[in-house]
Structures are given as C-alpha cells and as structure tokens.
Amino acid sequence: MPSASDFFGSLIFGAIGLAALLYGKSVGSVVKMCLGAAMIGCSYLVTESWLLWTSGAVLTLLLIKWKE
C-alpha cells in the first residue's frame, strides 16, 4: 500500500507532467513533451518516496528553465 507521500507526489507530478505534455504538443516543443512524458512515467515507475520527490523536482526545474 503506497504512503500518503507517494500518493500526493504521484498526483502532483503526474498532473504537472500532463500539463507539460499538452502544452508542448500545442506549441510544438518536443523537449517539453518529452519532459512531460518523463514526469508522468516517473510518477508511475518510481517506488521510493524520496526519489519520486527528487526526480519530480528536478524535472520540474528543467521544464521551467528550458528555453527554445
């Protein structure tokens, strides 16, 4: 049974990843689509809570800082 931290981390980073994927598709940015897909995949595949939050935060920062 996943903990509350795992649940909320998956919910938050999955939602951010979905928004990034849809935004990247609308503007034609392959990098933003790939980062969004990575965030969605990370929220499903990572089982350790600290690793989920760390990787989600790093991917979110990359998404924010990436300029095309």
C-alpha positions as protocol buffer text, in pm:
chain_id: "A"
residue {
  index: 1
  type: MET
  ca { x: 0 y: 0 z: 0 }
}
residue {
  index: 2
  type: PRO
  ca { x: 153 y: 335 z: -101 }
}
residue {
  index: 3
  type: SER
  ca { x: 203 y: 600 z: 162 }
}
residue {
  index: 4
  type: ALA
  ca { x: 36 y: 940 z: 152 }
}
residue {
  index: 5
  type: SER
  ca { x: 363 y: 1098 z: 40 }
}
residue {
  index: 6
  type: ASP
  ca { x: 384 y: 861 z: -257 }
}
residue {
  index: 7
  type: PHE
  ca { x: 22 y: 926 z: -348 }
}
residue {
  index: 8
  type: PHE
  ca { x: 45 y: 1305 z: -339 }
}
residue {
  index: 9
  type: GLY
  ca { x: 382 y: 1306 z: -516 }
}
residue {
  index: 10
  type: SER
  ca { x: 242 y: 1094 z: -798 }
}
residue {
  index: 11
  type: LEU
  ca { x: -67 y: 1312 z: -817 }
}
residue {
  index: 12
  type: ILE
  ca { x: 125 y: 1640 z: -826 }
}
residue {
  index: 13
  type: PHE
  ca { x: 399 y: 1538 z: -1067 }
}
residue {
  index: 14
  type: GLY
  ca { x: 162 y: 1343 z: -1289 }
}
residue {
  index: 15
  type: ALA
  ca { x: -61 y: 1650 z: -1324 }
}
residue {
  index: 16
  type: ILE
  ca { x: 237 y: 1877 z: -1397 }
}
residue {
  index: 17
  type: GLY
  ca { x: 365 y: 1623 z: -1648 }
}
residue {
  index: 18
  type: LEU
  ca { x: 28 y: 1602 z: -1823 }
}
residue {
  index: 19
  type: ALA
  ca { x: 6 y: 1980 z: -1844 }
}
residue {
  index: 20
  type: ALA
  ca { x: 361 y: 1999 z: -1983 }
}
residue {
  index: 21
  type: LEU
  ca { x: 286 y: 1727 z: -2237 }
}
residue {
  index: 22
  type: LEU
  ca { x: -27 y: 1904 z: -2360 }
}
residue {
  index: 23
  type: TYR
  ca { x: 143 y: 2244 z: -2363 }
}
residue {
  index: 24
  type: GLY
  ca { x: 442 y: 2107 z: -2552 }
}
residue {
  index: 25
  type: LYS
  ca { x: 210 y: 1950 z: -2806 }
}
residue {
  index: 26
  type: SER
  ca { x: 20 y: 2276 z: -2860 }
}
residue {
  index: 27
  type: VAL
  ca { x: 333 y: 2486 z: -2914 }
}
residue {
  index: 28
  type: GLY
  ca { x: 527 y: 2214 z: -3098 }
}
residue {
  index: 29
  type: SER
  ca { x: 806 y: 2174 z: -2843 }
}
residue {
  index: 30
  type: VAL
  ca { x: 943 y: 1822 z: -2848 }
}
residue {
  index: 31
  type: VAL
  ca { x: 1160 y: 1884 z: -2541 }
}
residue {
  index: 32
  type: LYS
  ca { x: 866 y: 1995 z: -2327 }
}
residue {
  index: 33
  type: MET
  ca { x: 663 y: 1697 z: -2446 }
}
residue {
  index: 34
  type: CYS
  ca { x: 948 y: 1462 z: -2354 }
}
residue {
  index: 35
  type: LEU
  ca { x: 991 y: 1621 z: -2011 }
}
residue {
  index: 36
  type: GLY
  ca { x: 617 y: 1592 z: -1951 }
}
residue {
  index: 37
  type: ALA
  ca { x: 619 y: 1228 z: -2054 }
}
residue {
  index: 38
  type: ALA
  ca { x: 919 y: 1165 z: -1827 }
}
residue {
  index: 39
  type: MET
  ca { x: 733 y: 1321 z: -1535 }
}
residue {
  index: 40
  type: ILE
  ca { x: 428 y: 1105 z: -1598 }
}
residue {
  index: 41
  type: GLY
  ca { x: 642 y: 793 z: -1630 }
}
residue {
  index: 42
  type: CYS
  ca { x: 840 y: 882 z: -1322 }
}
residue {
  index: 43
  type: SER
  ca { x: 524 y: 917 z: -1117 }
}
residue {
  index: 44
  type: TYR
  ca { x: 422 y: 562 z: -1214 }
}
residue {
  index: 45
  type: LEU
  ca { x: 756 y: 383 z: -1211 }
}
residue {
  index: 46
  type: VAL
  ca { x: 946 y: 523 z: -910 }
}
residue {
  index: 47
  type: THR
  ca { x: 853 y: 348 z: -586 }
}
residue {
  index: 48
  type: GLU
  ca { x: 1079 y: 524 z: -334 }
}
residue {
  index: 49
  type: SER
  ca { x: 923 y: 839 z: -192 }
}
residue {
  index: 50
  type: TRP
  ca { x: 1244 y: 1045 z: -168 }
}
residue {
  index: 51
  type: LEU
  ca { x: 1342 y: 950 z: -523 }
}
residue {
  index: 52
  type: LEU
  ca { x: 997 y: 1041 z: -656 }
}
residue {
  index: 53
  type: TRP
  ca { x: 1007 y: 1387 z: -497 }
}
residue {
  index: 54
  type: THR
  ca { x: 1368 y: 1450 z: -602 }
}
residue {
  index: 55
  type: SER
  ca { x: 1325 y: 1341 z: -962 }
}
residue {
  index: 56
  type: GLY
  ca { x: 994 y: 1526 z: -988 }
}
residue {
  index: 57
  type: ALA
  ca { x: 1151 y: 1844 z: -857 }
}
residue {
  index: 58
  type: VAL
  ca { x: 1448 y: 1815 z: -1094 }
}
residue {
  index: 59
  type: LEU
  ca { x: 1224 y: 1751 z: -1395 }
}
residue {
  index: 60
  type: THR
  ca { x: 1001 y: 2044 z: -1296 }
}
residue {
  index: 61
  type: LEU
  ca { x: 1303 y: 2274 z: -1271 }
}
residue {
  index: 62
  type: LEU
  ca { x: 1425 y: 2156 z: -1610 }
}
residue {
  index: 63
  type: LEU
  ca { x: 1082 y: 2224 z: -1752 }
}
residue {
  index: 64
  type: ILE
  ca { x: 1078 y: 2576 z: -1612 }
}
residue {
  index: 65
  type: LYS
  ca { x: 1437 y: 2663 z: -1710 }
}
residue {
  index: 66
  type: TRP
  ca { x: 1430 y: 2517 z: -2064 }
}
residue {
  index: 67
  type: LYS
  ca { x: 1422 y: 2787 z: -2330 }
}
residue {
  index: 68
  type: GLU
  ca { x: 1382 y: 2717 z: -2701 }
}
